[in-house]
Amino acid sequence: MLILGDNPMAAAAVRAARQRRRALLRRQAQQRMRPGTPPPAPGRRHHPIQTEKYLEEILKERREIEMEKKKKRSWDQKNLQKAMDKVLSKEMSLREASLRYDIPRSTLHDKTSLLNLGKEVSLTPKIGRFTKTFSPEYEETLVEHVKNLSNRCLPLMKKEFLKLAFDLAETLKIPHRFNKDKGLAGKYFYYDFMQRHPDISLRTPKLTSMMRAVGFNKPQVDLFYDNLEKLMTQYKFEPSHIYNCDETGVSCVQKHQKVIALKALRQIGKLTSAERVKSITVRFCMSANGHFVPPFFVFPMQRMNDRLMVNAPTESVGVAQPKGWINSDFFLQWLQLFIKHSRPTKKNPVLVLLDGHCSHKTLAVINCCRENNIQLLSSPPHTTHKLQPLDRTFMKPFKDAYNQQCDMWMRANARSRKTDYDIAGLVNKAFTKVARMEIAVSGFICTGIYPFDRNLFSDLDYLPTDVTVAGSSSTTCNAQLSNNLVSEEPANPPQGLTSEPTIGSPKPSTSYDLDLAQIVHQLSPLPDAAKKRSTARKRKCEKSEILISSPYKVVVEEKENEKSTKNKKKEIGNKFKTAIREKGKQTKGIKVKGKSGDKVKKNEPLIEVNNTRTVCVVFLEDHDEDWIQCSSCRGWAHEACADIPECSKGYICDRCMIF
């Protein structure tokens, strides 16, 4: 006899063995009690082949089992109608009709029982007693409204959509189970709605400025493609002679991507070199066949230091500017770098596509491009996100690669901080990784520049600029809603609903058939240009231009002449005020800005004086000479400086004549 003692494991093993033995004995007893095949009659033996009738019964049972395992609501409405007709006319039994038309027997039984009781039956598949709040037509209108607002860059948030659903049910007096205290539809309605319409989803929008949304309009884009087509037809540029240039900003503070870290921590930190962003401008240029010009750096410093270009890309150029911005002088320097690598000639001119920044539109730039066979085409304002190849395919991969290189640098130099002297090396690594031929080629293809395709953008792309709701009147809709949405009589179903009785979504309780889209627009209005501020600043709108054309050159020359005249006036005024302030003597009668001086009539006789302490208004000197007084500002000038004939009866100084 085995003595277990105080060993608990041995006792547990003995109990498990006893349980297994009892289970085995139980199974043997059940097999002995189960009736087997009876022995054959004397003189006969069992045959292994079954009869056709027996096989048919087995097949029917198997088909019934397979039908039960089918996915619910997988039967056809036409087959259901035929099966119901056969059962009601007693041509088939319930079971036979269910097998022939592949209709669940329980479904066929329920439908025929309701018809026998004189009740209405819907042929639409339905599971359970749940009913949808809105019919498919109403949900489709909601989906179209959501898509319309999304295409106009004004998408609805989740809470706004739930409020719209609640307001629509309340306005149309549709029975619902929404939360009336919060005035919102429930989460189960939201999840079911999104599941029924997989073409919409909850997404994180990208920030889009109003100027970009409105600036990308069809007239501006058509003008750009007209100018491009004109140049392409005239010069027949090859892809190796079509370039696009643009600048971007990089800094020592990189943007972080998602990282792998512990779940329990509330906040995950990652090191950066500083808190404030100090931007360094980098100009890139690429051609339609994949050729890249070396980058051009603008560092935010007073003086350029050679250490800033350590490990920079080969043949790249760097300059210094206090704010790190590019100007017309630096753009001229970049043009020299571009001419060196593109080598334009009179037989093979080069086309450069760029934005409309003021540094690209100076007279010096235009003359330089005309002398070196470079055609400049500016894009419309606020359209570079659509029309500039660098923005479409290069800038985002470059920024990602640059941020990745910054993270790797911080990990390798954990106790150091990046400075402006490390930027060129990091840009070099990111630029070498991203400057590939396929990126450049795809950038010109997706903008329709090469191969030329002016019909690349559809009306959907211009929809954000169309902020006017054509053919709708909010006043009329308000009157209709206030006067007619008070009846409790059931309305006719909207177009598209079948006339057969259903147990689906209830119909709105209105006295007439309202335009559903108009009601949805009233509850969630589309942007309307009539509500635009009337006090908006008015200024001349820029457009796409061929910058080296003669008409545009004349306009630039006029602007620069006007600007130089204005600067000259300002300089003369500043010199005169400075001289008066230094001498400490201001001639009596000089008109000061903001104060009214003594006015002198033109016919008043002039007074000649000899004052050694008076300052000449022409050359700002106080030599002891003969003086003459200005009849307008009462200032004094030397007769020799004034250079007037002796027979002259009046004198007006140059300062008064200019101003």
C-alpha positions as CSV (number, residue, x, y, z in Angstrom):
1,M,0.0,0.0,0.0
2,L,1.3,3.5,-1.1
3,I,1.4,5.9,1.8
4,L,1.1,9.5,0.5
5,G,1.8,11.2,3.8
6,D,1.8,15.0,3.6
7,N,2.9,15.1,-0.1
8,P,0.2,17.2,-1.9
9,M,1.5,16.6,-5.4
10,A,1.3,12.8,-5.0
11,A,-2.3,13.1,-3.7
12,A,-3.3,15.3,-6.7
13,A,-1.8,12.8,-9.1
14,V,-3.8,10.0,-7.5
15,R,-7.1,12.0,-7.8
16,A,-6.4,12.8,-11.5
17,A,-5.8,9.1,-12.2
18,R,-9.1,8.2,-10.6
19,Q,-11.0,10.8,-12.6
20,R,-9.5,9.5,-15.9
21,R,-10.5,5.9,-15.0
22,R,-14.1,6.9,-14.2
23,A,-14.4,8.8,-17.5
24,L,-13.1,5.7,-19.4
25,L,-15.6,3.5,-17.7
26,R,-18.4,5.9,-18.4
27,R,-17.6,6.0,-22.1
28,Q,-17.5,2.1,-22.3
29,A,-20.9,1.9,-20.6
30,Q,-22.4,4.4,-23.1
31,Q,-21.1,2.3,-26.0
32,R,-22.6,-0.9,-24.6
33,M,-26.0,0.8,-24.2
34,R,-26.0,2.3,-27.8
35,P,-28.0,0.0,-30.2
36,G,-25.9,-1.4,-33.0
37,T,-26.8,-2.8,-36.5
38,P,-29.2,-5.7,-36.1
39,P,-27.8,-9.1,-37.3
40,P,-28.9,-10.2,-40.7
41,A,-31.7,-12.7,-41.1
42,P,-30.8,-16.3,-41.5
43,G,-29.5,-17.0,-44.9
44,R,-28.9,-13.3,-45.7
45,R,-26.0,-10.9,-45.3
46,H,-25.5,-7.1,-45.0
47,H,-24.8,-5.2,-48.3
48,P,-22.4,-2.2,-48.2
49,I,-24.4,-0.2,-50.8
50,Q,-27.1,2.1,-49.5
51,T,-30.4,2.9,-51.3
52,E,-31.0,6.1,-53.2
53,K,-33.8,7.1,-50.9
54,Y,-31.6,6.8,-47.9
55,L,-28.9,8.9,-49.6
56,E,-31.4,11.5,-50.6
57,E,-32.5,11.9,-46.9
58,I,-28.9,12.3,-45.8
59,L,-28.3,14.9,-48.5
60,K,-31.3,16.9,-47.5
61,E,-30.2,17.0,-43.8
62,R,-26.7,18.0,-44.9
63,R,-28.1,20.9,-47.1
64,E,-30.2,22.1,-44.1
65,I,-27.1,22.1,-41.9
66,E,-25.1,24.1,-44.6
67,M,-28.0,26.6,-44.9
68,E,-27.9,27.2,-41.2
69,K,-24.2,27.9,-41.3
70,K,-24.6,30.5,-44.2
71,K,-24.2,34.1,-43.5
72,K,-27.3,35.8,-42.4
73,R,-29.2,38.1,-44.9
74,S,-27.6,36.3,-47.8
75,W,-30.8,35.4,-49.6
76,D,-32.3,37.1,-52.6
77,Q,-35.6,39.1,-52.4
78,K,-36.9,37.6,-55.7
79,N,-36.3,34.1,-54.4
80,L,-38.1,35.0,-51.2
81,Q,-41.1,36.3,-53.2
82,K,-41.3,33.1,-55.2
83,A,-41.0,30.9,-52.1
84,M,-43.8,32.8,-50.4
85,D,-46.0,32.5,-53.4
86,K,-45.4,28.7,-53.6
87,V,-46.2,28.2,-49.9
88,L,-49.3,30.4,-49.9
89,S,-50.7,28.7,-53.0
90,K,-49.9,25.3,-51.3
91,E,-47.9,24.2,-54.3
92,M,-44.9,23.4,-52.0
93,S,-44.4,22.7,-48.4
94,L,-42.5,25.1,-46.2
95,R,-39.5,22.8,-46.0
96,E,-39.4,22.1,-49.7
97,A,-39.7,25.8,-50.7
98,S,-36.9,26.6,-48.2
99,L,-34.6,24.1,-49.8
100,R,-35.4,24.9,-53.4
101,Y,-35.0,28.7,-53.1
102,D,-32.3,28.8,-50.4
103,I,-34.4,30.7,-48.0
104,P,-34.1,30.1,-44.2
105,R,-37.1,28.1,-43.0
106,S,-37.6,30.3,-40.0
107,T,-37.6,33.4,-42.2
108,L,-40.1,31.9,-44.7
109,H,-42.3,30.8,-41.8
110,D,-42.3,34.3,-40.2
111,K,-43.1,36.0,-43.5
112,T,-46.0,33.7,-44.5
113,S,-47.4,33.8,-41.0
114,L,-47.6,37.7,-41.1
115,L,-49.2,37.5,-44.5
116,N,-51.8,35.0,-43.3
117,L,-52.7,37.5,-40.4
118,G,-53.1,40.3,-43.0
119,K,-50.1,42.3,-41.9
120,E,-47.5,44.1,-44.1
121,V,-44.2,42.4,-44.9
122,S,-41.0,43.8,-46.2
123,L,-38.8,41.8,-48.5
124,T,-35.7,43.7,-47.4
125,P,-33.3,41.6,-45.3
126,K,-33.4,42.6,-41.6
127,I,-31.8,41.3,-38.5
128,G,-33.4,41.9,-35.1
129,R,-35.8,44.7,-34.2
130,F,-33.4,47.6,-34.7
131,T,-34.5,50.3,-37.2
132,K,-32.3,52.9,-38.7
133,T,-33.0,56.6,-38.0
134,F,-32.5,57.8,-41.5
135,S,-33.4,56.1,-44.8
136,P,-30.6,55.4,-47.3
137,E,-31.6,58.5,-49.3
138,Y,-31.2,60.8,-46.3
139,E,-27.9,59.2,-45.4
140,E,-26.7,59.7,-48.9
141,T,-27.6,63.4,-48.7
142,L,-25.6,63.7,-45.5
143,V,-22.6,62.0,-47.1
144,E,-22.7,64.3,-50.1
145,H,-22.8,67.3,-47.7
146,V,-19.8,66.0,-45.8
147,K,-17.9,65.5,-49.0
148,N,-18.8,68.9,-50.3
149,L,-17.5,70.7,-47.2
150,S,-14.4,68.5,-47.2
151,N,-13.6,69.5,-50.8
152,R,-14.0,73.2,-49.9
153,C,-11.3,72.8,-47.1
154,L,-14.0,73.2,-44.4
155,P,-14.7,69.6,-43.2
156,L,-17.0,68.8,-40.3
157,M,-15.7,67.6,-37.0
158,K,-17.2,64.6,-35.3
159,K,-19.2,66.6,-32.9
160,E,-20.5,68.9,-35.6
161,F,-21.6,65.9,-37.7
162,L,-23.5,64.4,-34.7
163,K,-25.2,67.7,-34.1
164,L,-26.2,68.0,-37.7
165,A,-27.7,64.5,-37.6
166,F,-29.7,65.4,-34.4
167,D,-30.9,68.7,-35.9
168,L,-32.0,67.0,-39.1
169,A,-34.0,64.5,-37.2
170,E,-35.6,67.2,-35.1
171,T,-36.3,69.4,-38.1
172,L,-38.0,66.6,-40.1
173,K,-39.7,65.2,-37.0
174,I,-38.2,61.8,-37.5
175,P,-38.5,59.5,-34.4
176,H,-35.0,58.9,-33.0
177,R,-33.3,57.8,-29.8
178,F,-30.6,60.5,-29.8
179,N,-29.5,62.4,-26.6
180,K,-31.8,65.4,-26.4
181,D,-30.0,66.8,-23.4
182,K,-26.7,67.1,-25.3
183,G,-28.4,67.7,-28.6
184,L,-26.2,65.1,-30.3
185,A,-26.6,61.8,-32.0
186,G,-25.2,58.8,-30.2
187,K,-21.9,56.9,-30.7
188,Y,-23.7,53.8,-32.0
189,F,-25.3,55.8,-34.8
190,Y,-21.9,57.3,-35.7
191,Y,-20.2,53.9,-35.8
192,D,-23.0,52.3,-37.9
193,F,-23.1,55.3,-40.2
194,M,-19.3,55.1,-40.8
195,Q,-19.5,51.4,-41.4
196,R,-22.3,51.8,-44.0
197,H,-20.2,54.5,-45.8
198,P,-16.6,53.3,-46.0
199,D,-15.7,56.1,-48.5
200,I,-15.5,58.6,-45.6
201,S,-13.5,58.4,-42.4
202,L,-12.2,60.4,-39.4
203,R,-9.0,62.0,-40.5
204,T,-6.5,64.6,-39.3
205,P,-6.6,67.6,-41.7
206,K,-3.6,69.5,-42.9
207,L,-3.4,73.2,-42.2
208,T,-4.2,75.2,-45.3
209,S,-4.1,79.0,-45.3
210,M,-7.0,81.0,-46.7
211,M,-4.7,82.6,-49.3
212,R,-3.7,79.2,-50.7
213,A,-7.3,78.0,-50.7
214,V,-8.5,81.1,-52.6
215,G,-5.3,81.8,-54.7
216,F,-5.5,78.5,-56.5
217,N,-8.2,79.4,-58.9
218,K,-8.9,78.5,-62.5
219,P,-8.2,82.0,-64.2
220,Q,-4.8,82.2,-62.5
221,V,-3.8,78.7,-63.3
222,D,-5.0,79.0,-66.9
223,L,-2.8,82.1,-67.3
224,F,0.2,80.3,-66.0
225,Y,-0.3,77.4,-68.4
226,D,-0.9,79.9,-71.3
227,N,2.5,81.5,-70.6
228,L,4.1,78.1,-70.2
229,E,2.6,76.9,-73.5
230,K,3.8,80.1,-75.2
231,L,7.4,79.6,-74.1
232,M,7.4,75.9,-74.8
233,T,6.0,76.5,-78.4
234,Q,8.5,79.3,-79.1
235,Y,11.7,77.7,-77.7
236,K,10.9,74.0,-77.7
237,F,12.7,73.3,-74.4
238,E,14.1,69.9,-73.7
239,P,13.6,68.4,-70.2
240,S,17.2,69.0,-69.5
241,H,16.6,72.8,-70.0
242,I,13.5,73.2,-67.8
243,Y,14.3,74.0,-64.2
244,N,12.4,74.8,-61.0
245,C,14.0,76.7,-58.1
246,D,12.7,77.3,-54.6
247,E,14.0,77.9,-51.1
248,T,13.2,76.3,-47.7
249,G,14.2,76.8,-44.1
250,V,16.2,74.5,-41.9
251,S,17.2,74.9,-38.3
252,C,18.9,73.3,-35.4
253,V,15.6,72.3,-33.8
254,Q,14.3,69.4,-35.8
255,K,10.8,68.0,-35.9
256,H,10.4,64.6,-34.2
257,Q,8.7,61.5,-35.7
258,K,7.0,58.7,-33.8
259,V,9.2,56.7,-31.5
260,I,9.0,53.4,-29.6
261,A,8.8,53.8,-25.8
262,L,7.2,52.5,-22.7
263,K,3.4,52.5,-22.7
264,A,2.9,53.5,-19.1
265,L,4.7,56.9,-19.4
266,R,2.4,59.9,-19.9
267,Q,5.0,61.9,-21.8
268,I,8.0,60.9,-23.9
269,G,10.8,63.4,-24.3
270,K,13.4,63.7,-27.1
271,L,16.4,66.0,-27.1
272,T,16.8,69.0,-29.3
273,S,19.6,71.6,-29.5
274,A,17.4,74.6,-28.5
275,E,13.9,75.7,-27.9
276,R,13.6,78.6,-30.3
277,V,13.9,78.0,-34.1
278,K,16.7,79.9,-35.9
279,S,16.0,79.4,-39.6
280,I,18.7,79.1,-42.3
281,T,17.5,79.5,-45.9
282,V,18.6,76.9,-48.5
283,R,17.7,77.3,-52.2
284,F,17.4,74.2,-54.3
285,C,17.0,73.8,-58.1
286,M,16.3,70.7,-60.2
287,S,15.5,70.0,-63.9
288,A,12.9,67.9,-65.5
289,N,15.4,65.1,-66.3
290,G,16.8,64.8,-62.8
291,H,19.7,67.2,-62.7
292,F,20.2,69.1,-59.4
293,V,22.1,72.4,-59.0
294,P,24.2,72.6,-55.8
295,P,22.3,74.2,-52.9
296,F,22.7,77.9,-52.0
297,F,22.8,78.8,-48.3
298,V,21.8,82.1,-46.6
299,F,23.0,82.1,-42.9
300,P,21.5,84.5,-40.4
301,M,24.8,86.2,-39.5
302,Q,26.5,89.6,-40.0
303,R,29.7,88.2,-41.7
304,M,30.3,85.0,-43.6
305,N,32.6,82.4,-42.1
306,D,34.2,79.6,-44.0
307,R,33.6,77.2,-41.2
308,L,29.9,77.5,-41.9
309,M,30.4,75.6,-45.2
310,V,32.3,72.6,-43.7
311,N,31.1,69.3,-45.2
312,A,28.6,71.2,-47.4
313,P,27.6,69.8,-50.8
314,T,30.2,70.1,-53.5
315,E,30.3,73.4,-55.3
316,S,27.6,74.9,-53.1
317,V,27.7,78.6,-52.1
318,G,27.0,80.3,-48.8
319,V,26.3,83.9,-47.9
320,A,25.4,85.8,-44.7
321,Q,22.5,88.0,-44.0
322,P,21.4,89.3,-40.6
323,K,17.9,87.7,-40.8
324,G,18.8,84.8,-43.0
325,W,16.5,86.0,-45.9
326,I,17.3,85.9,-49.6
327,N,17.2,89.2,-51.5
328,S,17.9,90.4,-55.0
329,D,21.6,90.7,-54.6
330,F,21.8,87.1,-53.3
331,F,19.5,85.9,-56.1
332,L,22.0,87.4,-58.6
333,Q,24.8,85.4,-56.9
334,W,22.7,82.3,-57.2
335,L,22.1,83.1,-60.9
336,Q,25.8,83.0,-61.4
337,L,25.9,79.5,-59.8
338,F,23.0,78.4,-61.9
339,I,24.6,79.6,-65.2
340,K,27.7,77.8,-64.3
341,H,25.9,74.4,-64.0
342,S,23.1,74.8,-66.6
343,R,25.3,76.5,-69.3
344,P,22.5,78.2,-71.3
345,T,23.3,79.4,-74.9
346,K,21.5,81.3,-77.6
347,K,20.6,78.1,-79.4
348,N,19.7,76.2,-76.2
349,P,18.1,78.7,-73.8
350,V,16.9,77.6,-70.3
351,L,13.5,78.0,-68.7
352,V,13.4,78.6,-64.9
353,L,10.1,78.3,-63.0
354,L,10.0,80.2,-59.7
355,D,7.6,82.0,-57.4
356,G,6.7,85.6,-57.6
357,H,9.0,86.9,-54.8
358,C,10.1,90.5,-55.1
359,S,13.8,89.5,-55.2
360,H,13.1,87.8,-58.6
361,K,11.6,90.9,-60.2
362,T,14.3,93.5,-60.1
363,L,15.8,95.2,-63.2
364,A,19.2,93.8,-62.5
365,V,17.9,90.2,-62.5
366,I,15.9,90.8,-65.7
367,N,19.0,92.2,-67.5
368,C,21.2,89.3,-66.3
369,C,18.7,86.7,-67.5
370,R,18.3,88.4,-70.9
371,E,22.1,88.6,-71.4
372,N,22.5,84.9,-70.5
373,N,19.5,83.4,-72.4
374,I,17.5,82.5,-69.4
375,Q,13.7,82.6,-69.5
376,L,12.0,83.3,-66.2
377,L,8.3,82.3,-65.6
378,S,6.7,83.2,-62.3
379,S,3.9,81.2,-60.8
380,P,0.7,82.8,-59.5
381,P,0.7,83.8,-55.8
382,H,-0.1,81.2,-53.2
383,T,-0.1,78.3,-55.8
384,T,3.3,76.8,-55.2
385,H,1.8,73.9,-53.3
386,K,0.1,72.8,-56.6
387,L,2.3,74.2,-59.4
388,Q,5.9,73.9,-58.1
389,P,7.6,70.5,-58.6
390,L,10.0,71.0,-55.7
391,D,7.1,71.5,-53.3
392,R,5.2,68.5,-54.7
393,T,7.9,65.8,-54.6
394,F,11.2,67.1,-53.1
395,M,10.7,69.3,-50.0
396,K,8.8,66.8,-47.9
397,P,11.3,63.9,-48.4
398,F,14.2,66.3,-47.8
399,K,12.7,67.6,-44.6
400,D,12.1,64.0,-43.3
401,A,15.7,63.0,-44.2
402,Y,17.1,66.2,-42.6
403,N,15.1,65.5,-39.4
404,Q,16.4,61.9,-39.4
405,Q,20.0,63.1,-39.8
406,C,19.5,65.5,-36.9
407,D,18.2,62.8,-34.7
408,M,21.1,60.6,-35.5
409,W,23.5,63.5,-34.8
410,M,21.9,64.1,-31.4
411,R,22.2,60.4,-30.6
412,A,25.8,60.2,-31.6
413,N,26.7,63.5,-29.8
414,A,24.4,63.3,-26.7
415,R,26.3,66.0,-24.7
416,S,26.6,68.5,-27.6
417,R,24.3,71.0,-29.2
418,K,24.0,71.5,-32.9
419,T,25.0,74.9,-34.1
420,D,25.0,76.7,-37.5
421,Y,28.4,75.2,-38.3
422,D,26.8,71.7,-38.4
423,I,23.9,72.6,-40.6
424,A,25.7,72.3,-44.0
425,G,27.0,68.8,-43.2
426,L,23.5,67.6,-42.2
427,V,22.0,69.2,-45.3
428,N,24.6,67.5,-47.4
429,K,23.6,64.0,-46.1
430,A,19.9,64.6,-46.6
431,F,20.4,66.2,-50.0
432,T,22.5,63.3,-51.2
433,K,19.9,60.8,-50.1
434,V,16.9,62.6,-51.6
435,A,18.3,64.2,-54.8
436,R,17.2,61.3,-57.1
437,M,16.1,61.3,-60.8
438,E,12.7,59.8,-60.1
439,I,11.8,62.5,-57.6
440,A,12.6,65.3,-60.1
441,V,10.8,63.6,-63.0
442,S,7.7,62.9,-61.0
443,G,7.6,66.5,-59.7
444,F,7.3,67.9,-63.2
445,I,4.8,65.2,-64.2
446,C,2.4,65.8,-61.3
447,T,2.3,69.5,-62.0
448,G,1.6,69.2,-65.7
449,I,4.8,71.1,-66.8
450,Y,6.6,68.3,-68.6
451,P,5.0,66.5,-70.3
452,F,2.8,69.5,-70.8
453,D,-0.8,68.9,-69.5
454,R,-2.9,72.0,-68.8
455,N,-6.0,69.8,-68.0
456,L,-4.3,68.1,-65.1
457,F,-6.5,69.8,-62.5
458,S,-10.2,69.2,-62.4
459,D,-13.0,71.3,-61.1
460,L,-12.8,69.5,-57.8
461,D,-9.3,71.1,-57.2
462,Y,-10.8,74.6,-57.7
463,L,-13.7,74.0,-55.4
464,P,-12.2,75.7,-52.3
465,T,-12.1,79.0,-54.3
466,D,-15.8,78.7,-55.2
467,V,-17.2,80.0,-51.9
468,T,-20.5,81.2,-53.5
469,V,-23.5,79.0,-53.1
470,A,-25.2,79.4,-56.5
471,G,-28.9,79.1,-56.7
472,S,-29.7,79.1,-53.0
473,S,-31.3,81.7,-50.8
474,S,-31.0,81.4,-47.1
475,T,-33.9,83.8,-46.6
476,T,-36.2,81.7,-48.7
477,C,-35.2,78.5,-46.9
478,N,-35.7,80.2,-43.5
479,A,-39.2,81.2,-44.5
480,Q,-40.0,77.7,-45.7
481,L,-38.7,76.1,-42.5
482,S,-40.6,78.5,-40.3
483,N,-43.9,78.2,-42.1
484,N,-44.1,74.6,-43.3
485,L,-42.2,72.4,-40.8
486,V,-45.0,72.5,-38.2
487,S,-47.5,69.9,-39.6
488,E,-47.8,66.5,-38.1
489,E,-49.2,64.8,-41.2
490,P,-47.0,62.2,-42.8
491,A,-45.3,63.3,-46.0
492,N,-44.7,61.4,-49.3
493,P,-41.5,59.4,-49.4
494,P,-38.7,61.0,-51.3
495,Q,-38.0,60.0,-54.8
496,G,-36.2,56.6,-55.1
497,L,-38.2,54.9,-52.3
498,T,-40.2,51.9,-53.3
499,S,-44.0,51.9,-52.9
500,E,-44.0,48.5,-51.1
501,P,-44.6,48.4,-47.4
502,T,-41.4,48.4,-45.3
503,I,-40.4,48.3,-41.7
504,G,-37.3,50.5,-42.3
505,S,-36.7,54.1,-41.5
506,P,-39.7,56.3,-40.6
507,K,-40.6,59.2,-43.0
508,P,-40.4,62.9,-42.1
509,S,-43.6,64.5,-40.8
510,T,-44.0,67.5,-43.1
511,S,-46.8,68.8,-45.2
512,Y,-45.0,68.8,-48.5
513,D,-41.9,67.4,-50.2
514,L,-39.1,69.7,-49.2
515,D,-35.7,69.7,-50.9
516,L,-33.6,67.6,-48.5
517,A,-30.3,69.1,-49.6
518,Q,-31.7,72.6,-49.0
519,I,-32.6,71.7,-45.5
520,V,-29.2,70.2,-44.8
521,H,-27.5,73.4,-46.2
522,Q,-29.7,75.5,-43.9
523,L,-28.7,73.4,-40.8
524,S,-25.0,73.3,-41.9
525,P,-24.4,76.2,-44.3
526,L,-21.9,76.2,-47.1
527,P,-19.4,79.2,-47.3
528,D,-21.1,82.2,-48.8
529,A,-19.1,85.1,-50.5
530,A,-21.9,87.5,-49.6
531,K,-20.8,87.4,-45.9
532,K,-17.2,88.5,-46.8
533,R,-15.9,91.5,-45.0
534,S,-16.4,94.7,-46.9
535,T,-13.4,96.4,-45.2
536,A,-10.9,94.0,-46.8
537,R,-7.6,95.6,-47.8
538,K,-7.5,96.4,-51.5
539,R,-4.3,95.9,-53.4
540,K,-3.2,95.0,-56.9
541,C,-3.4,91.2,-57.4
542,E,-0.2,89.5,-58.7
543,K,-0.3,87.0,-61.5
544,S,1.9,84.7,-63.5
545,E,4.4,86.7,-65.7
546,I,7.2,86.0,-68.2
547,L,9.7,88.1,-66.3
548,I,12.2,88.9,-69.1
549,S,9.6,90.0,-71.6
550,S,9.8,93.6,-72.9
551,P,6.4,94.7,-71.5
552,Y,7.2,93.5,-68.1
553,K,10.7,95.0,-68.2
554,V,9.1,98.4,-69.0
555,V,6.8,98.1,-66.0
556,V,9.8,97.2,-63.7
557,E,11.8,100.2,-65.0
558,E,8.9,102.5,-64.3
559,K,8.6,101.1,-60.8
560,E,12.3,101.4,-60.1
561,N,12.4,105.0,-61.4
562,E,9.4,105.9,-59.2
563,K,11.1,104.2,-56.3
564,S,14.4,106.0,-56.9
565,T,12.6,109.4,-57.2
566,K,10.8,108.7,-53.9
567,N,14.1,107.8,-52.2
568,K,15.8,110.9,-53.5
569,K,13.0,113.1,-52.1
570,K,13.3,111.4,-48.8
571,E,17.1,111.7,-48.8
572,I,16.9,115.5,-49.6
573,G,14.4,116.0,-46.8
574,N,16.4,114.1,-44.3
575,K,19.6,116.1,-45.2
576,F,17.8,119.4,-44.8
577,K,16.3,118.5,-41.4
578,T,19.7,117.1,-40.2
579,A,21.5,120.4,-41.3
580,I,18.9,122.6,-39.6
581,R,19.1,120.5,-36.4
582,E,22.9,120.6,-36.3
583,K,23.1,124.4,-36.8
584,G,20.4,125.0,-34.2
585,K,19.0,127.8,-36.3
586,Q,15.8,127.4,-38.3
587,T,14.9,130.2,-40.6
588,K,11.7,131.9,-39.7
589,G,8.9,131.0,-42.0
590,I,10.1,127.5,-42.9
591,K,7.1,125.1,-42.9
592,V,7.6,122.2,-40.5
593,K,5.6,119.0,-40.9
594,G,2.5,119.0,-38.6
595,K,2.7,122.8,-38.0
596,S,1.3,125.6,-40.1
597,G,3.9,128.2,-41.2
598,D,3.5,131.7,-42.5
599,K,2.4,131.7,-46.1
600,V,3.7,134.3,-48.4
601,K,2.0,135.5,-51.5
602,K,3.7,135.0,-54.9
603,N,3.6,138.7,-55.8
604,E,5.1,139.8,-52.5
605,P,8.5,141.6,-53.1
606,L,11.5,139.6,-52.3
607,I,13.9,140.7,-49.5
608,E,17.6,140.3,-50.0
609,V,19.7,139.9,-46.8
610,N,23.2,139.1,-45.9
611,N,23.2,136.7,-42.9
612,T,26.3,134.7,-42.3
613,R,24.5,132.3,-39.9
614,T,21.7,131.3,-42.3
615,V,21.9,127.9,-44.0
616,C,21.5,127.6,-47.8
617,V,18.5,125.4,-48.6
618,V,20.3,124.2,-51.9
619,F,23.7,123.1,-50.8
620,L,23.2,123.4,-47.0
621,E,26.1,125.8,-46.5
622,D,26.4,129.1,-44.6
623,H,29.1,131.0,-46.6
624,D,29.0,134.8,-46.5
625,E,27.4,135.6,-49.8
626,D,24.3,137.3,-51.3
627,W,21.1,135.6,-50.3
628,I,17.7,135.2,-51.9
629,Q,14.5,134.1,-50.2
630,C,12.1,131.3,-51.4
631,S,8.6,132.7,-51.9
632,S,7.1,129.4,-50.9
633,C,8.9,128.1,-47.8
634,R,10.6,131.4,-46.9
635,G,14.0,129.6,-46.8
636,W,17.2,131.3,-47.8
637,A,19.6,130.3,-50.6
638,H,22.7,131.8,-52.1
639,E,22.1,133.6,-55.4
640,A,24.9,131.6,-57.0
641,C,23.4,128.4,-55.7
642,A,19.9,129.3,-56.9
643,D,21.2,130.1,-60.4
644,I,18.3,132.4,-61.4
645,P,18.4,135.2,-63.9
646,E,18.5,138.8,-62.7
647,C,15.2,139.7,-64.4
648,S,13.3,137.0,-62.5
649,K,10.6,138.3,-60.3
650,G,10.2,135.2,-58.0
651,Y,12.2,132.3,-56.8
652,I,11.1,128.8,-55.6
653,C,13.7,126.5,-54.2
654,D,14.4,123.0,-55.5
655,R,13.0,121.4,-52.3
656,C,9.6,123.1,-52.7
657,M,9.5,122.2,-56.4
658,I,10.1,118.5,-55.7
659,F,7.7,118.3,-52.9
